[in-house]
Amino acid sequence: MEYRLLGRSGLKVSTLMLGTMTFGGKGEFAKTGALDIKGAQRQIDMCLDAGVNMLDTADIYSDGLSEQIIGEALDSSRRNRVMLASKVRFATGAKGPNDRGLSRHHIIRACEDSLKRLKTDHITLYWCHEWDGLTPVEETLAALDDLRRAGKIGYVGVSNYSGWHIMKMLSAAEREGLVRPVGQQIHYTLQAREAEYELLPIAQDQGVDAVIWSPLAGGLLSGKYRRGKPEPEGTRVAAQWNEPPVRDINALYDIVEVLLDVATHYPTATAAQVALAWLLQRPGVASLVIGARTDAQLADNLKAATLKLTAEDSLRLEEASRPPLLYPYWHQCDTAADRLSPADLSLIAPFLPA
């Protein structure tokens, strides 16, 4: 397992984290999985043995049950070997007007509740799970800063923010001397590369590294979904879990065919491992959050940590899934190529003349 610094911090995270949305199976989250405490302990042990050093959860997962299972599953020997990440923004339990968002009121209360469910006094990495356009970012950051000073959280990240949202957060943090986000948890796959327009350049230029959620696009890039074949039973898609959306199903199937072919270049490699390995070689990416309905899926995904793709195979996958240059990037490509930074070039370089 490789360990990478997360943003402009001294925190080293494993390139794979265990996602725990599959823990609990309450309500809509039953579509993703329903692991109980014993199943959670099994998967945690598998990850610890592979070198994973962080578990990623959220208070909203199964309405707090995922956090509760983690709290029960982590005895003293496991707890000392793993860091915890959780999230705040959505309503959990109570549904009043102040039981959601990123206000001071909700953040402080939600963090205290998460600590109780997790049976710990400290969350290493606390994510703002989604943008809140009604609460001033200064209020959000001040609450998070207070939690950090109290020793209840260690680091702060943002999730599902746009580029201007992140820059607004960074500006306020630096202006007010408050805690600065070190990472962004985002969706980014071979099937969905929108993050390359703004979010990954921000990761490189501003030191807010990307941690990828659903890196296999909800299983769509696992190799199980093929053109002209029925959807596999017992999957998220079969259960009508609608994340992530698929804009072009034929383009997805084309990418899967390339993944399957590239996998034949490596002994025992699978399409899922290739898709994960490709992400780990992309600039600005620190870690991938992998979750699995079954132990077999998890064991397969963990092997991606040691798979290194050749430059030729990585380029082939990039070309098979390359997004178009939107404005103003096509204009920058045509007129500003002489003065582009590495962050600019992470998007534009493939379009420049050889």
N, C-alpha and C positions, 0 to 999 in steps of 0.2 A: 504494500500500500504506500502511495506517495502522500506527503503532507505539504500543503501550500498555505502560505500566509494569507489571511483574509483581509483584503483591502489594506488600508494604512494602519494596521494594527500588528501586534506581536502574536496574535492567535493563529496557531497552525491547525488547520482542519484537514481531515482525510478527504481524498478526492471523491470518495463515495460516502454518503450519509444514509442512515436508515430512516426512511419516511414511515410514519406510523398512522396514516389515514386509514389503513386496513385494520387497525386495532379497535375492537368494540362492535362495529357493525350495527349501530343504532340509527334508525331513521333512514334517510337517503344514503347515508354512508355505508349501509349494508350492501349497496351495489358495488363497492370497491373491495370489500372483504369483511370478515367478521372474526378476527383472531381473538381468542380468550387469553387469560393470563399465561397459561402454559404455552400456548402457541407464540405469544409475545416473547416469553423467556427463551424459547428455542431460537427464534429469529435474532434476538439480541445476542445470544451466545455465538451464533454463526457469524454475525458481524464483528463482534469483539475478536473472535479467532482470526478473522481476515484483516484486522487492523483498523476497522472503522472506529472513530473516536467521538462521533456525535449522533444523537438521536434527534429527529426533527418532528415536532408535533404542533398542535394548535388547539386552543380552547374550544373551538367550534367543532372539531372532529368528534363525531358521535356525541355531540352536546356535552363535552367534557369527559366522556368515558375513555377516550384514548389516553388522555393525561392520567386518569385514575388507574388504568391498567399498567401504564409505565411505572407509576408510583408503587404499585404492588409487585411488579415484576423485578424491580431493581433492588435486590438485597445489597448488603454492604459491599460485597466483593465485586458486584457488577457496577454499583454506583461510583466506586472509586476509579473506574476505568473508562468512563464515558461522560461526555458533556451533554447538556440538554439545551435544546432550542425550542421555543414556543412562540405563539403569535397572539396578537390582540387586534380587534377591530369590530368583529361581528358579535351578535347577541348570543349568549350562552345561558340557558336557564331562563332567567327573568327576561321579559320582553317589553319593558317600559321604554319611554322616549330617550332616556339617558343610558340605556343598557347596550349601546352600540356606539361605534365611532371612536375617535381618537382624542376625546376631551380628557382633561385631567381627571375628572370624576370617574370616567369609565376605565381609563388605563390603570389607575391605582387599584381600583376594586378588582378588575380582571386579573391583574398580576397577583394580588393576594390570593385570589381563588385558585389560580393555576398552581401557585406554590403549595397550597394545601393538597390539591389533587395529586400533584407530583411527589408529595411527601419530601420536600426539600426546602432549603432556605435560600436557594440561589439558582437562577436560570442564566446559563452562560450567554446565550444569544437570544435577544427578544426582538421579534419581527413585528413591524406594523403591517398587518396582513393585507391591507387594501387602503387606497387613498381615501381621505375624508376631506372633502372640499368645503365643509362648513366650519371646521375647527381651525383657528389660526395655527400655523406650523410652530410658532413660538410657544404656544400653550402645550402642544404635543411634546416638543423637545424638552421643555422645562420639566414636565412630569417624568419623562424618561430619564432625564438627568438626575432628578431627585431619587428615583429608584436605583440608579447606578451608584450614587453617593451613599445610599443606605445599604449597599452591598446585596441588593436583591436581584439585580441583573448585572451582567458584565459588559456586554456589547449590544449595540442597536443596529438593526437592519430594516430595510423597507421591502415590500413585496407588491408586485402588480402595479407599480407606479409608472407613469410615463416619464419621458426624459425631462420635461420642464418641471414635473413634480419633484423629481430627485434634486434638480439644480436649485429649486426653491428651498428645499429642506437643507441642502448643504450651505446655501447662502445664509440662512437664518442661524444655523448652528455656529458658523464661523463669526457672524456678526455679534451674536449674543454670548459667545463663549460657552455653548452648550454641547452636549454629547453629539458626536458626528457619526452618522451611519457608516459602517465599514463594509456592508454588503447589500446586495439586492437579490431577492429570491424571485426568479422570473421563469416564464415558460419559453423554452428555446429548444427546437429539435430540427432534424433534417426536413421534417414536414412543415415546420412553422419557424421561419427565420426572420420574422419581423424585428426581433430584438437587435439585429445587426444595424438597423438604421440609426438608432439613438442610444439604446441601453448599453450595448457592448462597447461602443466608443466611450461612453461615460465611465464604464468600468475601468478602461485603460487610462483615460486621461485624468479622472478624478479619484481613482483608487477606491471605487465602490464595487468590489468584485461580484461576479455573478455566481449564484448558487441556483442550479436548474431544477425546477419541479416538473414532474411527469416527463422525464427525458426520453421516454419511449412513446410519447404521445398517447398515454393511456393504453399502451400495449399495441398500438397500430403499427409500430415499427419493429415488433418482435419477430416478424416472419410468419406469424400465424394467420395474418389476413392477406389473402391473395386474390387477384383478379379472377372473377368467374367462380369462386368457391364460396360456400356458405360461411357465415360468421361462426367462429368457434363458440360452443356453449360454455356457460359458466364464466364469461368475461364481462368486463365493464360495459363494452359496447353492446353486448347481448342484453344486458340489464338496462340499457338506455341511459347510461351515464353520459352526459353531454359535453364533457371536457376532455380534450380540446375539440373545437369545431374543425371540420375538414372542409376547406374551401374548394378543393379540386380532387375528387376521389381518384381519377385516372392518374394524376400526377403523384398521388400517394402510392398507388400500385407500381408506378414506374420506379420510384425510389426504393420500394421494397425489393424489386427485382435486382437492382444494383447492389443493395445490401446483401442479398443472398449470394450473389456472384462473388462479391468481395470476400465474404466469409470463407469461401472455398480456398482462398489463398493462405489461410492460416489453419494449422492443424487443430481440430476440435472447436474452432470458433463458431459462434452462432450469429445470426443477423442482429439480435439484440445486443450482443457484446460489441459488434462493429459499430452500431449506432451510438452506443455509449462512449466507446473509445474515440470516435470522431469528435464528439462534444468536448472531451477532455483535452483535445489538441487545439481547440479554438482559443484565440486570444481573449483574455478577460474572464475566462471561466475558472473558478476556483474548485467547485465541487458539484456533484450531482446527487439529488435526493432520490434514492431508489426504494420503492416499496413493492411488496409482492403479496399476492393472495396465498401462494403456496411456498413451502421451503425450497422446492425444486426451482421455481422461478428466481428466488433470491440467490440460491447457489450459483445459478447461471449468470445472473447480473454481476455478482461480486467478482467474477473472473475478468470482467472488463477492466479492472484496475491495473492489470498487468499486460493488457493487449496494446501493442504499439503498432499503429498503421504506418505503412510506407507512405512517402510523400505522393507517390503515384496513386495509391488507393484513396488517400485523403482528398486529392484533387478530383478524382473521378466522382466521389460522393458530393463534393462541393459543386461541381458542374451539373450534376443530375438534379440538384435541388436549389440552384442559385436563384435568388429573388431578383426582380428587375430593379434598376436604379430609379427611384422616385425623385421628384424635384425636392430640394435643390441639388441633390447629389449628382444627377446626370450633368447639370450645368457646371458643377465643381470639377467633375471628371474632364469635361471638355476645355475648361478655361483656367483651372487652378492647380493643375497637376504638378506644377513646379514648386508649390509651397504647401504641401499636405503633410500633416503629422502622422505618426504611426497609428493613432486612433482613427484618423480620417481614412487611412489606407486599408484598415481592416475591412472596410466595406468596399472601397473604390478600386483597390489594386487589381482585382480580377478583371476589371473592365478597361484598364489601361492597355495601350498597345504593347506588345511583347518587346 
